Amino acid sequence: MSLVESVSANGQFKLVVHETWCKGCRICVDLCPTKTLSMVESPDRWEGALVKVTDMEACNGCGICEAECPDFAITVFAEGKMKPAAGGAA
């Protein structure tokens, strides 16, 4: 499994993208209020694209990307602890 971790400069938030689970649906990119995520070409995947963290400093740790990803490909951590998905338990 390919995991890509991105940490904000102040260490307040961490996003983990499970690249092998991402199907390139763009839901997280379209819903991100701070435009932290973008789609990048990935010709080796049948989907042709993959989500990438492109502006980690903009991330506010809201967890919308994690909560709305249908493939559970994104995990948001806050201050070293797992942040629960919207409406979920830690």
PyMOL Python script that loads the backbone (N, CA, C, O; Angstrom):
from pymol import cmd

cmd.read_pdbstr("""\
ATOM      1  N   MET A   1       0.840  -1.171   0.000  1.00  0.00           N
ATOM      2  CA  MET A   1       0.000   0.000   0.000  1.00  0.00           C
ATOM      3  C   MET A   1       0.888   1.238   0.000  1.00  0.00           C
ATOM      4  O   MET A   1       1.873   1.306   0.735  1.00  0.00           O
ATOM      5  N   SER A   2       0.539   2.200  -0.816  1.00  0.00           N
ATOM      6  CA  SER A   2       1.313   3.423  -0.915  1.00  0.00           C
ATOM      7  C   SER A   2       0.648   4.519  -0.091  1.00  0.00           C
ATOM      8  O   SER A   2      -0.436   4.994  -0.432  1.00  0.00           O
ATOM      9  N   LEU A   3       1.305   4.915   0.995  1.00  0.00           N
ATOM     10  CA  LEU A   3       0.810   5.987   1.849  1.00  0.00           C
ATOM     11  C   LEU A   3       1.662   7.222   1.642  1.00  0.00           C
ATOM     12  O   LEU A   3       2.890   7.140   1.620  1.00  0.00           O
ATOM     13  N   VAL A   4       1.008   8.376   1.489  1.00  0.00           N
ATOM     14  CA  VAL A   4       1.722   9.635   1.367  1.00  0.00           C
ATOM     15  C   VAL A   4       1.262  10.524   2.502  1.00  0.00           C
ATOM     16  O   VAL A   4       0.082  10.863   2.595  1.00  0.00           O
ATOM     17  N   GLU A   5       2.203  10.906   3.378  1.00  0.00           N
ATOM     18  CA  GLU A   5       1.884  11.756   4.515  1.00  0.00           C
ATOM     19  C   GLU A   5       2.320  13.182   4.238  1.00  0.00           C
ATOM     20  O   GLU A   5       3.407  13.423   3.714  1.00  0.00           O
ATOM     21  N   SER A   6       1.452  14.130   4.598  1.00  0.00           N
ATOM     22  CA  SER A   6       1.768  15.547   4.492  1.00  0.00           C
ATOM     23  C   SER A   6       1.476  16.177   5.839  1.00  0.00           C
ATOM     24  O   SER A   6       0.392  15.992   6.393  1.00  0.00           O
ATOM     25  N   VAL A   7       2.443  16.926   6.372  1.00  0.00           N
ATOM     26  CA  VAL A   7       2.303  17.548   7.682  1.00  0.00           C
ATOM     27  C   VAL A   7       2.445  19.049   7.529  1.00  0.00           C
ATOM     28  O   VAL A   7       3.321  19.526   6.808  1.00  0.00           O
ATOM     29  N   SER A   8       1.574  19.800   8.215  1.00  0.00           N
ATOM     30  CA  SER A   8       1.682  21.256   8.169  1.00  0.00           C
ATOM     31  C   SER A   8       2.961  21.691   8.872  1.00  0.00           C
ATOM     32  O   SER A   8       3.473  20.975   9.733  1.00  0.00           O
ATOM     33  N   ALA A   9       3.473  22.853   8.512  1.00  0.00           N
ATOM     34  CA  ALA A   9       4.737  23.349   9.059  1.00  0.00           C
ATOM     35  C   ALA A   9       4.679  23.470  10.581  1.00  0.00           C
ATOM     36  O   ALA A   9       5.680  23.234  11.258  1.00  0.00           O
ATOM     37  N   ASN A  10       3.522  23.835  11.120  1.00  0.00           N
ATOM     38  CA  ASN A  10       3.404  23.972  12.570  1.00  0.00           C
ATOM     39  C   ASN A  10       3.081  22.642  13.256  1.00  0.00           C
ATOM     40  O   ASN A  10       2.954  22.590  14.479  1.00  0.00           O
ATOM     41  N   GLY A  11       2.951  21.587  12.485  1.00  0.00           N
ATOM     42  CA  GLY A  11       2.701  20.263  13.035  1.00  0.00           C
ATOM     43  C   GLY A  11       1.297  20.052  13.569  1.00  0.00           C
ATOM     44  O   GLY A  11       1.027  19.042  14.220  1.00  0.00           O
ATOM     45  N   GLN A  12       0.405  20.985  13.305  1.00  0.00           N
ATOM     46  CA  GLN A  12      -0.948  20.909  13.838  1.00  0.00           C
ATOM     47  C   GLN A  12      -1.793  19.839  13.148  1.00  0.00           C
ATOM     48  O   GLN A  12      -2.620  19.194  13.792  1.00  0.00           O
ATOM     49  N   PHE A  13      -1.593  19.648  11.846  1.00  0.00           N
ATOM     50  CA  PHE A  13      -2.402  18.695  11.089  1.00  0.00           C
ATOM     51  C   PHE A  13      -1.526  17.784  10.242  1.00  0.00           C
ATOM     52  O   PHE A  13      -0.435  18.159   9.811  1.00  0.00           O
ATOM     53  N   LYS A  14      -2.035  16.577  10.017  1.00  0.00           N
ATOM     54  CA  LYS A  14      -1.384  15.656   9.095  1.00  0.00           C
ATOM     55  C   LYS A  14      -2.470  15.011   8.252  1.00  0.00           C
ATOM     56  O   LYS A  14      -3.497  14.580   8.775  1.00  0.00           O
ATOM     57  N   LEU A  15      -2.242  14.947   6.949  1.00  0.00           N
ATOM     58  CA  LEU A  15      -3.127  14.237   6.031  1.00  0.00           C
ATOM     59  C   LEU A  15      -2.381  13.025   5.508  1.00  0.00           C
ATOM     60  O   LEU A  15      -1.219  13.125   5.112  1.00  0.00           O
ATOM     61  N   VAL A  16      -3.039  11.894   5.508  1.00  0.00           N
ATOM     62  CA  VAL A  16      -2.465  10.682   4.941  1.00  0.00           C
ATOM     63  C   VAL A  16      -3.354  10.264   3.778  1.00  0.00           C
ATOM     64  O   VAL A  16      -4.555  10.052   3.943  1.00  0.00           O
ATOM     65  N   VAL A  17      -2.750  10.149   2.603  1.00  0.00           N
ATOM     66  CA  VAL A  17      -3.473   9.710   1.414  1.00  0.00           C
ATOM     67  C   VAL A  17      -3.040   8.281   1.097  1.00  0.00           C
ATOM     68  O   VAL A  17      -1.857   8.012   0.890  1.00  0.00           O
ATOM     69  N   HIS A  18      -4.000   7.382   1.064  1.00  0.00           N
ATOM     70  CA  HIS A  18      -3.766   5.987   0.695  1.00  0.00           C
ATOM     71  C   HIS A  18      -3.918   5.922  -0.824  1.00  0.00           C
ATOM     72  O   HIS A  18      -5.020   5.716  -1.331  1.00  0.00           O
ATOM     73  N   GLU A  19      -2.835   6.093  -1.533  1.00  0.00           N
ATOM     74  CA  GLU A  19      -2.893   6.200  -2.994  1.00  0.00           C
ATOM     75  C   GLU A  19      -3.496   4.968  -3.662  1.00  0.00           C
ATOM     76  O   GLU A  19      -4.169   5.089  -4.686  1.00  0.00           O
ATOM     77  N   THR A  20      -3.268   3.808  -3.105  1.00  0.00           N
ATOM     78  CA  THR A  20      -3.802   2.602  -3.741  1.00  0.00           C
ATOM     79  C   THR A  20      -5.320   2.505  -3.600  1.00  0.00           C
ATOM     80  O   THR A  20      -5.959   1.771  -4.354  1.00  0.00           O
ATOM     81  N   TRP A  21      -5.899   3.225  -2.657  1.00  0.00           N
ATOM     82  CA  TRP A  21      -7.348   3.205  -2.469  1.00  0.00           C
ATOM     83  C   TRP A  21      -8.043   4.301  -3.261  1.00  0.00           C
ATOM     84  O   TRP A  21      -9.237   4.194  -3.541  1.00  0.00           O
ATOM     85  N   CYS A  22      -7.321   5.349  -3.626  1.00  0.00           N
ATOM     86  CA  CYS A  22      -7.917   6.491  -4.327  1.00  0.00           C
ATOM     87  C   CYS A  22      -8.307   6.091  -5.742  1.00  0.00           C
ATOM     88  O   CYS A  22      -7.496   5.539  -6.486  1.00  0.00           O
ATOM     89  N   LYS A  23      -9.563   6.376  -6.110  1.00  0.00           N
ATOM     90  CA  LYS A  23     -10.007   6.067  -7.466  1.00  0.00           C
ATOM     91  C   LYS A  23     -10.086   7.313  -8.336  1.00  0.00           C
ATOM     92  O   LYS A  23     -10.542   7.239  -9.478  1.00  0.00           O
ATOM     93  N   GLY A  24      -9.653   8.450  -7.818  1.00  0.00           N
ATOM     94  CA  GLY A  24      -9.619   9.672  -8.615  1.00  0.00           C
ATOM     95  C   GLY A  24     -10.976  10.290  -8.874  1.00  0.00           C
ATOM     96  O   GLY A  24     -11.186  10.878  -9.935  1.00  0.00           O
ATOM     97  N   CYS A  25     -11.902  10.174  -7.939  1.00  0.00           N
ATOM     98  CA  CYS A  25     -13.271  10.657  -8.161  1.00  0.00           C
ATOM     99  C   CYS A  25     -13.430  12.170  -8.004  1.00  0.00           C
ATOM    100  O   CYS A  25     -14.447  12.715  -8.434  1.00  0.00           O
ATOM    101  N   ARG A  26     -12.473  12.857  -7.410  1.00  0.00           N
ATOM    102  CA  ARG A  26     -12.467  14.320  -7.225  1.00  0.00           C
ATOM    103  C   ARG A  26     -13.383  14.823  -6.117  1.00  0.00           C
ATOM    104  O   ARG A  26     -13.435  16.032  -5.893  1.00  0.00           O
ATOM    105  N   ILE A  27     -14.094  13.973  -5.424  1.00  0.00           N
ATOM    106  CA  ILE A  27     -15.013  14.446  -4.392  1.00  0.00           C
ATOM    107  C   ILE A  27     -14.269  15.275  -3.354  1.00  0.00           C
ATOM    108  O   ILE A  27     -14.725  16.358  -2.989  1.00  0.00           O
ATOM    109  N   CYS A  28     -13.144  14.788  -2.880  1.00  0.00           N
ATOM    110  CA  CYS A  28     -12.381  15.510  -1.860  1.00  0.00           C
ATOM    111  C   CYS A  28     -11.885  16.854  -2.377  1.00  0.00           C
ATOM    112  O   CYS A  28     -11.926  17.854  -1.659  1.00  0.00           O
ATOM    113  N   VAL A  29     -11.420  16.879  -3.606  1.00  0.00           N
ATOM    114  CA  VAL A  29     -10.906  18.115  -4.208  1.00  0.00           C
ATOM    115  C   VAL A  29     -12.025  19.139  -4.337  1.00  0.00           C
ATOM    116  O   VAL A  29     -11.843  20.310  -4.002  1.00  0.00           O
ATOM    117  N   ASP A  30     -13.169  18.704  -4.816  1.00  0.00           N
ATOM    118  CA  ASP A  30     -14.293  19.617  -5.020  1.00  0.00           C
ATOM    119  C   ASP A  30     -14.858  20.153  -3.709  1.00  0.00           C
ATOM    120  O   ASP A  30     -15.348  21.281  -3.673  1.00  0.00           O
ATOM    121  N   LEU A  31     -14.801  19.370  -2.632  1.00  0.00           N
ATOM    122  CA  LEU A  31     -15.384  19.789  -1.361  1.00  0.00           C
ATOM    123  C   LEU A  31     -14.415  20.503  -0.426  1.00  0.00           C
ATOM    124  O   LEU A  31     -14.858  21.132   0.535  1.00  0.00           O
ATOM    125  N   CYS A  32     -13.123  20.427  -0.671  1.00  0.00           N
ATOM    126  CA  CYS A  32     -12.134  21.044   0.221  1.00  0.00           C
ATOM    127  C   CYS A  32     -12.299  22.565   0.227  1.00  0.00           C
ATOM    128  O   CYS A  32     -12.110  23.206  -0.807  1.00  0.00           O
ATOM    129  N   PRO A  33     -12.649  23.155   1.382  1.00  0.00           N
ATOM    130  CA  PRO A  33     -12.881  24.597   1.436  1.00  0.00           C
ATOM    131  C   PRO A  33     -11.607  25.429   1.315  1.00  0.00           C
ATOM    132  O   PRO A  33     -11.676  26.621   1.014  1.00  0.00           O
ATOM    133  N   THR A  34     -10.450  24.817   1.544  1.00  0.00           N
ATOM    134  CA  THR A  34      -9.192  25.570   1.502  1.00  0.00           C
ATOM    135  C   THR A  34      -8.330  25.233   0.291  1.00  0.00           C
ATOM    136  O   THR A  34      -7.221  25.751   0.158  1.00  0.00           O
ATOM    137  N   LYS A  35      -8.827  24.371  -0.592  1.00  0.00           N
ATOM    138  CA  LYS A  35      -8.100  23.976  -1.811  1.00  0.00           C
ATOM    139  C   LYS A  35      -6.733  23.367  -1.487  1.00  0.00           C
ATOM    140  O   LYS A  35      -5.747  23.619  -2.180  1.00  0.00           O
ATOM    141  N   THR A  36      -6.695  22.573  -0.439  1.00  0.00           N
ATOM    142  CA  THR A  36      -5.474  21.877  -0.039  1.00  0.00           C
ATOM    143  C   THR A  36      -5.135  20.746  -1.004  1.00  0.00           C
ATOM    144  O   THR A  36      -3.965  20.425  -1.207  1.00  0.00           O
ATOM    145  N   LEU A  37      -6.160  20.149  -1.592  1.00  0.00           N
ATOM    146  CA  LEU A  37      -5.993  18.980  -2.452  1.00  0.00           C
ATOM    147  C   LEU A  37      -6.169  19.329  -3.920  1.00  0.00           C
ATOM    148  O   LEU A  37      -6.912  20.244  -4.273  1.00  0.00           O
ATOM    149  N   SER A  38      -5.472  18.584  -4.769  1.00  0.00           N
ATOM    150  CA  SER A  38      -5.600  18.731  -6.221  1.00  0.00           C
ATOM    151  C   SER A  38      -5.505  17.353  -6.854  1.00  0.00           C
ATOM    152  O   SER A  38      -5.031  16.399  -6.238  1.00  0.00           O
ATOM    153  N   MET A  39      -5.963  17.271  -8.086  1.00  0.00           N
ATOM    154  CA  MET A  39      -5.807  16.046  -8.853  1.00  0.00           C
ATOM    155  C   MET A  39      -4.558  16.190  -9.716  1.00  0.00           C
ATOM    156  O   MET A  39      -4.307  17.252 -10.285  1.00  0.00           O
ATOM    157  N   VAL A  40      -3.787  15.127  -9.806  1.00  0.00           N
ATOM    158  CA  VAL A  40      -2.611  15.114 -10.669  1.00  0.00           C
ATOM    159  C   VAL A  40      -2.713  13.910 -11.596  1.00  0.00           C
ATOM    160  O   VAL A  40      -3.281  12.878 -11.241  1.00  0.00           O
ATOM    161  N   GLU A  41      -2.158  14.063 -12.772  1.00  0.00           N
ATOM    162  CA  GLU A  41      -2.167  12.960 -13.732  1.00  0.00           C
ATOM    163  C   GLU A  41      -1.380  11.785 -13.187  1.00  0.00           C
ATOM    164  O   GLU A  41      -0.331  11.948 -12.564  1.00  0.00           O
ATOM    165  N   SER A  42      -1.900  10.620 -13.430  1.00  0.00           N
ATOM    166  CA  SER A  42      -1.240   9.388 -13.025  1.00  0.00           C
ATOM    167  C   SER A  42      -1.516   8.342 -14.100  1.00  0.00           C
ATOM    168  O   SER A  42      -2.401   7.501 -13.940  1.00  0.00           O
ATOM    169  N   PRO A  43      -0.755   8.393 -15.201  1.00  0.00           N
ATOM    170  CA  PRO A  43      -1.026   7.534 -16.350  1.00  0.00           C
ATOM    171  C   PRO A  43      -0.913   6.038 -16.064  1.00  0.00           C
ATOM    172  O   PRO A  43      -1.431   5.224 -16.830  1.00  0.00           O
ATOM    173  N   ASP A  44      -0.247   5.667 -14.978  1.00  0.00           N
ATOM    174  CA  ASP A  44      -0.109   4.248 -14.660  1.00  0.00           C
ATOM    175  C   ASP A  44      -1.351   3.678 -13.972  1.00  0.00           C
ATOM    176  O   ASP A  44      -1.417   2.479 -13.701  1.00  0.00           O
ATOM    177  N   ARG A  45      -2.321   4.525 -13.695  1.00  0.00           N
ATOM    178  CA  ARG A  45      -3.570   4.082 -13.066  1.00  0.00           C
ATOM    179  C   ARG A  45      -4.694   4.122 -14.085  1.00  0.00           C
ATOM    180  O   ARG A  45      -4.713   5.001 -14.947  1.00  0.00           O
ATOM    181  N   TRP A  46      -5.618   3.198 -14.003  1.00  0.00           N
ATOM    182  CA  TRP A  46      -6.708   3.162 -14.981  1.00  0.00           C
ATOM    183  C   TRP A  46      -7.577   4.405 -14.896  1.00  0.00           C
ATOM    184  O   TRP A  46      -8.205   4.786 -15.884  1.00  0.00           O
ATOM    185  N   GLU A  47      -7.624   5.045 -13.727  1.00  0.00           N
ATOM    186  CA  GLU A  47      -8.420   6.253 -13.562  1.00  0.00           C
ATOM    187  C   GLU A  47      -7.774   7.451 -14.245  1.00  0.00           C
ATOM    188  O   GLU A  47      -8.459   8.399 -14.628  1.00  0.00           O
ATOM    189  N   GLY A  48      -6.459   7.406 -14.394  1.00  0.00           N
ATOM    190  CA  GLY A  48      -5.723   8.484 -15.046  1.00  0.00           C
ATOM    191  C   GLY A  48      -5.372   9.651 -14.152  1.00  0.00           C
ATOM    192  O   GLY A  48      -4.636  10.543 -14.574  1.00  0.00           O
ATOM    193  N   ALA A  49      -5.879   9.673 -12.916  1.00  0.00           N
ATOM    194  CA  ALA A  49      -5.590  10.775 -12.002  1.00  0.00           C
ATOM    195  C   ALA A  49      -5.595  10.264 -10.566  1.00  0.00           C
ATOM    196  O   ALA A  49      -6.112   9.189 -10.260  1.00  0.00           O
ATOM    197  N   LEU A  50      -5.002  11.075  -9.702  1.00  0.00           N
ATOM    198  CA  LEU A  50      -4.832  10.709  -8.305  1.00  0.00           C
ATOM    199  C   LEU A  50      -4.863  11.979  -7.473  1.00  0.00           C
ATOM    200  O   LEU A  50      -4.395  13.022  -7.929  1.00  0.00           O
ATOM    201  N   VAL A  51      -5.402  11.913  -6.266  1.00  0.00           N
ATOM    202  CA  VAL A  51      -5.417  13.092  -5.397  1.00  0.00           C
ATOM    203  C   VAL A  51      -4.035  13.283  -4.765  1.00  0.00           C
ATOM    204  O   VAL A  51      -3.373  12.319  -4.382  1.00  0.00           O
ATOM    205  N   LYS A  52      -3.623  14.535  -4.667  1.00  0.00           N
ATOM    206  CA  LYS A  52      -2.357  14.898  -4.021  1.00  0.00           C
ATOM    207  C   LYS A  52      -2.593  16.096  -3.122  1.00  0.00           C
ATOM    208  O   LYS A  52      -3.439  16.942  -3.412  1.00  0.00           O
ATOM    209  N   VAL A  53      -1.850  16.170  -2.040  1.00  0.00           N
ATOM    210  CA  VAL A  53      -1.865  17.351  -1.184  1.00  0.00           C
ATOM    211  C   VAL A  53      -0.929  18.356  -1.837  1.00  0.00           C
ATOM    212  O   VAL A  53       0.270  18.105  -1.957  1.00  0.00           O
ATOM    213  N   THR A  54      -1.471  19.490  -2.260  1.00  0.00           N
ATOM    214  CA  THR A  54      -0.654  20.476  -2.962  1.00  0.00           C
ATOM    215  C   THR A  54      -0.447  21.757  -2.168  1.00  0.00           C
ATOM    216  O   THR A  54       0.409  22.565  -2.528  1.00  0.00           O
ATOM    217  N   ASP A  55      -1.213  21.966  -1.090  1.00  0.00           N
ATOM    218  CA  ASP A  55      -1.030  23.168  -0.267  1.00  0.00           C
ATOM    219  C   ASP A  55      -1.361  22.837   1.182  1.00  0.00           C
ATOM    220  O   ASP A  55      -2.391  23.263   1.705  1.00  0.00           O
ATOM    221  N   MET A  56      -0.484  22.079   1.825  1.00  0.00           N
ATOM    222  CA  MET A  56      -0.738  21.632   3.192  1.00  0.00           C
ATOM    223  C   MET A  56      -0.885  22.790   4.159  1.00  0.00           C
ATOM    224  O   MET A  56      -1.617  22.680   5.143  1.00  0.00           O
ATOM    225  N   GLU A  57      -0.211  23.891   3.902  1.00  0.00           N
ATOM    226  CA  GLU A  57      -0.306  25.040   4.809  1.00  0.00           C
ATOM    227  C   GLU A  57      -1.703  25.649   4.815  1.00  0.00           C
ATOM    228  O   GLU A  57      -2.066  26.346   5.763  1.00  0.00           O
ATOM    229  N   ALA A  58      -2.486  25.400   3.777  1.00  0.00           N
ATOM    230  CA  ALA A  58      -3.856  25.919   3.723  1.00  0.00           C
ATOM    231  C   ALA A  58      -4.828  25.049   4.521  1.00  0.00           C
ATOM    232  O   ALA A  58      -5.922  25.500   4.860  1.00  0.00           O
ATOM    233  N   CYS A  59      -4.444  23.816   4.823  1.00  0.00           N
ATOM    234  CA  CYS A  59      -5.335  22.870   5.501  1.00  0.00           C
ATOM    235  C   CYS A  59      -5.758  23.394   6.875  1.00  0.00           C
ATOM    236  O   CYS A  59      -4.931  23.844   7.668  1.00  0.00           O
ATOM    237  N   ASN A  60      -7.069  23.323   7.135  1.00  0.00           N
ATOM    238  CA  ASN A  60      -7.576  23.732   8.444  1.00  0.00           C
ATOM    239  C   ASN A  60      -8.004  22.533   9.290  1.00  0.00           C
ATOM    240  O   ASN A  60      -8.545  22.705  10.383  1.00  0.00           O
ATOM    241  N   GLY A  61      -7.765  21.330   8.794  1.00  0.00           N
ATOM    242  CA  GLY A  61      -8.069  20.118   9.547  1.00  0.00           C
ATOM    243  C   GLY A  61      -9.544  19.827   9.712  1.00  0.00           C
ATOM    244  O   GLY A  61      -9.927  19.111  10.638  1.00  0.00           O
ATOM    245  N   CYS A  62     -10.381  20.361   8.843  1.00  0.00           N
ATOM    246  CA  CYS A  62     -11.838  20.210   8.985  1.00  0.00           C
ATOM    247  C   CYS A  62     -12.304  18.764   8.846  1.00  0.00           C
ATOM    248  O   CYS A  62     -13.322  18.392   9.429  1.00  0.00           O
ATOM    249  N   GLY A  63     -11.583  17.943   8.088  1.00  0.00           N
ATOM    250  CA  GLY A  63     -11.932  16.534   7.936  1.00  0.00           C
ATOM    251  C   GLY A  63     -12.992  16.232   6.893  1.00  0.00           C
ATOM    252  O   GLY A  63     -13.440  15.090   6.781  1.00  0.00           O
ATOM    253  N   ILE A  64     -13.402  17.242   6.121  1.00  0.00           N
ATOM    254  CA  ILE A  64     -14.410  17.005   5.087  1.00  0.00           C
ATOM    255  C   ILE A  64     -13.908  15.978   4.077  1.00  0.00           C
ATOM    256  O   ILE A  64     -14.665  15.103   3.656  1.00  0.00           O
ATOM    257  N   CYS A  65     -12.657  16.075   3.691  1.00  0.00           N
ATOM    258  CA  CYS A  65     -12.097  15.135   2.713  1.00  0.00           C
ATOM    259  C   CYS A  65     -12.178  13.703   3.228  1.00  0.00           C
ATOM    260  O   CYS A  65     -12.541  12.788   2.488  1.00  0.00           O
ATOM    261  N   GLU A  66     -11.841  13.518   4.485  1.00  0.00           N
ATOM    262  CA  GLU A  66     -11.888  12.180   5.087  1.00  0.00           C
ATOM    263  C   GLU A  66     -13.325  11.671   5.177  1.00  0.00           C
ATOM    264  O   GLU A  66     -13.600  10.518   4.844  1.00  0.00           O
ATOM    265  N   ALA A  67     -14.224  12.517   5.622  1.00  0.00           N
ATOM    266  CA  ALA A  67     -15.615  12.110   5.825  1.00  0.00           C
ATOM    267  C   ALA A  67     -16.336  11.787   4.523  1.00  0.00           C
ATOM    268  O   ALA A  67     -17.201  10.912   4.493  1.00  0.00           O
ATOM    269  N   GLU A  68     -15.988  12.483   3.454  1.00  0.00           N
ATOM    270  CA  GLU A  68     -16.715  12.319   2.196  1.00  0.00           C
ATOM    271  C   GLU A  68     -16.066  11.358   1.205  1.00  0.00           C
ATOM    272  O   GLU A  68     -16.685  11.009   0.200  1.00  0.00           O
ATOM    273  N   CYS A  69     -14.845  10.928   1.461  1.00  0.00           N
ATOM    274  CA  CYS A  69     -14.177  10.004   0.541  1.00  0.00           C
ATOM    275  C   CYS A  69     -14.881   8.647   0.570  1.00  0.00           C
ATOM    276  O   CYS A  69     -14.920   7.995   1.613  1.00  0.00           O
ATOM    277  N   PRO A  70     -15.437   8.215  -0.563  1.00  0.00           N
ATOM    278  CA  PRO A  70     -16.158   6.938  -0.581  1.00  0.00           C
ATOM    279  C   PRO A  70     -15.242   5.720  -0.466  1.00  0.00           C
ATOM    280  O   PRO A  70     -15.713   4.605  -0.240  1.00  0.00           O
ATOM    281  N   ASP A  71     -13.946   5.933  -0.621  1.00  0.00           N
ATOM    282  CA  ASP A  71     -12.999   4.818  -0.593  1.00  0.00           C
ATOM    283  C   ASP A  71     -12.091   4.822   0.631  1.00  0.00           C
ATOM    284  O   ASP A  71     -11.162   4.020   0.718  1.00  0.00           O
ATOM    285  N   PHE A  72     -12.357   5.727   1.584  1.00  0.00           N
ATOM    286  CA  PHE A  72     -11.568   5.812   2.816  1.00  0.00           C
ATOM    287  C   PHE A  72     -10.086   6.005   2.524  1.00  0.00           C
ATOM    288  O   PHE A  72      -9.230   5.472   3.231  1.00  0.00           O
ATOM    289  N   ALA A  73      -9.791   6.768   1.480  1.00  0.00           N
ATOM    290  CA  ALA A  73      -8.414   6.952   1.032  1.00  0.00           C
ATOM    291  C   ALA A  73      -7.696   8.094   1.735  1.00  0.00           C
ATOM    292  O   ALA A  73      -6.494   8.272   1.538  1.00  0.00           O
ATOM    293  N   ILE A  74      -8.402   8.871   2.550  1.00  0.00           N
ATOM    294  CA  ILE A  74      -7.790  10.011   3.233  1.00  0.00           C
ATOM    295  C   ILE A  74      -8.059   9.910   4.727  1.00  0.00           C
ATOM    296  O   ILE A  74      -9.181   9.636   5.154  1.00  0.00           O
ATOM    297  N   THR A  75      -7.011  10.136   5.517  1.00  0.00           N
ATOM    298  CA  THR A  75      -7.144  10.191   6.963  1.00  0.00           C
ATOM    299  C   THR A  75      -6.566  11.516   7.432  1.00  0.00           C
ATOM    300  O   THR A  75      -5.485  11.919   7.002  1.00  0.00           O
ATOM    301  N   VAL A  76      -7.295  12.193   8.322  1.00  0.00           N
ATOM    302  CA  VAL A  76      -6.846  13.470   8.873  1.00  0.00           C
ATOM    303  C   VAL A  76      -6.474  13.253  10.330  1.00  0.00           C
ATOM    304  O   VAL A  76      -7.252  12.696  11.104  1.00  0.00           O
ATOM    305  N   PHE A  77      -5.286  13.694  10.694  1.00  0.00           N
ATOM    306  CA  PHE A  77      -4.834  13.636  12.078  1.00  0.00           C
ATOM    307  C   PHE A  77      -4.670  15.060  12.581  1.00  0.00           C
ATOM    308  O   PHE A  77      -4.194  15.930  11.851  1.00  0.00           O
ATOM    309  N   ALA A  78      -5.060  15.299  13.821  1.00  0.00           N
ATOM    310  CA  ALA A  78      -4.889  16.609  14.442  1.00  0.00           C
ATOM    311  C   ALA A  78      -4.077  16.452  15.717  1.00  0.00           C
ATOM    312  O   ALA A  78      -4.427  15.652  16.584  1.00  0.00           O
ATOM    313  N   GLU A  79      -2.998  17.209  15.834  1.00  0.00           N
ATOM    314  CA  GLU A  79      -2.147  17.213  17.017  1.00  0.00           C
ATOM    315  C   GLU A  79      -1.751  15.811  17.463  1.00  0.00           C
ATOM    316  O   GLU A  79      -1.752  15.502  18.655  1.00  0.00           O
ATOM    317  N   GLY A  80      -1.412  14.963  16.488  1.00  0.00           N
ATOM    318  CA  GLY A  80      -0.925  13.623  16.792  1.00  0.00           C
ATOM    319  C   GLY A  80      -2.001  12.611  17.133  1.00  0.00           C
ATOM    320  O   GLY A  80      -1.685  11.459  17.430  1.00  0.00           O
ATOM    321  N   LYS A  81      -3.264  13.011  17.100  1.00  0.00           N
ATOM    322  CA  LYS A  81      -4.357  12.086  17.405  1.00  0.00           C
ATOM    323  C   LYS A  81      -5.232  11.929  16.176  1.00  0.00           C
ATOM    324  O   LYS A  81      -5.339  12.834  15.349  1.00  0.00           O
ATOM    325  N   MET A  82      -5.849  10.777  16.072  1.00  0.00           N
ATOM    326  CA  MET A  82      -6.745  10.571  14.943  1.00  0.00           C
ATOM    327  C   MET A  82      -7.985  11.427  15.136  1.00  0.00           C
ATOM    328  O   MET A  82      -8.625  11.390  16.187  1.00  0.00           O
ATOM    329  N   LYS A  83      -8.313  12.194  14.115  1.00  0.00           N
ATOM    330  CA  LYS A  83      -9.513  13.028  14.149  1.00  0.00           C
ATOM    331  C   LYS A  83     -10.678  12.191  13.642  1.00  0.00           C
ATOM    332  O   LYS A  83     -10.587  11.600  12.566  1.00  0.00           O
ATOM    333  N   PRO A  84     -11.776  12.131  14.399  1.00  0.00           N
ATOM    334  CA  PRO A  84     -12.907  11.330  13.932  1.00  0.00           C
ATOM    335  C   PRO A  84     -13.551  11.935  12.699  1.00  0.00           C
ATOM    336  O   PRO A  84     -13.584  13.154  12.532  1.00  0.00           O
ATOM    337  N   ALA A  85     -14.060  11.070  11.842  1.00  0.00           N
ATOM    338  CA  ALA A  85     -14.810  11.539  10.682  1.00  0.00           C
ATOM    339  C   ALA A  85     -16.076  12.218  11.176  1.00  0.00           C
ATOM    340  O   ALA A  85     -16.528  11.966  12.293  1.00  0.00           O
ATOM    341  N   ALA A  86     -16.639  13.069  10.355  1.00  0.00           N
ATOM    342  CA  ALA A  86     -17.847  13.801  10.734  1.00  0.00           C
ATOM    343  C   ALA A  86     -18.917  12.835  11.219  1.00  0.00           C
ATOM    344  O   ALA A  86     -19.308  11.922  10.493  1.00  0.00           O
ATOM    345  N   GLY A  87     -19.386  13.033  12.428  1.00  0.00           N
ATOM    346  CA  GLY A  87     -20.431  12.189  12.990  1.00  0.00           C
ATOM    347  C   GLY A  87     -19.932  10.864  13.537  1.00  0.00           C
ATOM    348  O   GLY A  87     -20.716  10.082  14.074  1.00  0.00           O
ATOM    349  N   GLY A  88     -18.635  10.603  13.406  1.00  0.00           N
ATOM    350  CA  GLY A  88     -18.097   9.327  13.861  1.00  0.00           C
ATOM    351  C   GLY A  88     -17.466   9.427  15.232  1.00  0.00           C
ATOM    352  O   GLY A  88     -17.401  10.507  15.819  1.00  0.00           O
ATOM    353  N   ALA A  89     -17.005   8.311  15.736  1.00  0.00           N
ATOM    354  CA  ALA A  89     -16.334   8.272  17.030  1.00  0.00           C
ATOM    355  C   ALA A  89     -14.847   8.098  16.820  1.00  0.00           C
ATOM    356  O   ALA A  89     -14.418   7.545  15.807  1.00  0.00           O
ATOM    357  N   ALA A  90     -14.068   8.561  17.760  1.00  0.00           N
ATOM    358  CA  ALA A  90     -12.604   8.474  17.651  1.00  0.00           C
ATOM    359  C   ALA A  90     -12.123   7.067  17.866  1.00  0.00           C
ATOM    360  O   ALA A  90     -10.920   6.810  17.810  1.00  0.00           O
TER     361      ALA A  90
END
""", "prot")
cmd.dss("prot")
cmd.show_as("cartoon", "prot")
cmd.util.cbc("prot")
cmd.orient("prot")
